[in-house]
Amino acid sequence: MIDVMAIVGPTASGKTALSIELAKKFNGEIINGDSMQIYRGMSIGTAKVKPEEMNGVPHHLLDIKDPAEPFSVAEYQQLVRSKIKEISSAGKLPIIVGGTGLYIQAVLFDYRFSESQVSGELRDSLNAELEEFGPEHMHKKLAELDPETTIHPNNTRRVIRALEIQLGSEEQVDRSLALEPMYNELIVGIDMPRPLLYERIDRRVDCMMEEGLLEEVEVLHKRGLREAQSIKAIGYKEIYEYFDHKMELGPAKKLLKKNSRNYAKRQLTYFRNKLPIYWIDGQRDLRENIEEIHRIMQENDRGRRIRLIGEQKQDQGK
């Protein structure tokens, strides 16, 4: 019996549509697994599910924070594990849906924090930022604080440690992750050829602009939220450049597409290296994928599934 399901995949891969149909079929409720969709007033740029798309399926942990508030992996872990217990107690299937691999990993596996970190510690925030924005972004952030740094941009461990020191953290992270599962989970990943994925990402950005991304970011810009964690998100930082008169709208939109494609690559790398995922073909008909997931749930053979994942990774490496 599956305790928790997670639907993961890169941005624009079709997680929302699949998760809603799965929730309807298996009496499930959806828990947000995206680090930026927790913020109110940030719906278009984060591709947040629209109320009319929910199709009556309950969604949790959307719009729970103001964009000015910080948020950590430790806080997310607590909230989601509590929500999983609540949904399971009601006899329903918790389904975590999103693209923030670190957050989902911290919930589903034995990812531990010291007491001093539960309220939101620095290293976790920096690692989440690294996952989303990449090594170059983090090194640039360090160089702004310490222009004389000699640390190579690719030495992310030292970059993160140097940022901790520069930002004045005295706390040490105490976490243990040995991929020891907390639940009998099934993690489903959506994959598709890169050219198709990139085409979908570009179309999504075009749709975001048509739906009012410019106006959404302008509201945040007028609030003066430049230093907020939320504004570093892809879709917001690029448009901020436009409102700061540092970039024309056309180049800002082009940069948004490029950054979104790069983020999708980092997401896939993280998922494949950090999580035991059963991959499905995002090009296939939705009903076919649901039938396949149903079959895997019925088999509920963890050893076979993990072995299958290992074989998939070997195939990807060839």
Beta strands, then each sheet from edge to edge (+ up, - down):
strand 1: 4-8
strand 2: 28-32
strand 3: 59-60
strand 4: 93-97
strand 5: 185-191
strand 6: 278-281
sheet 1: 3+ 2+ 4+ 1+ 5+ 6+
end
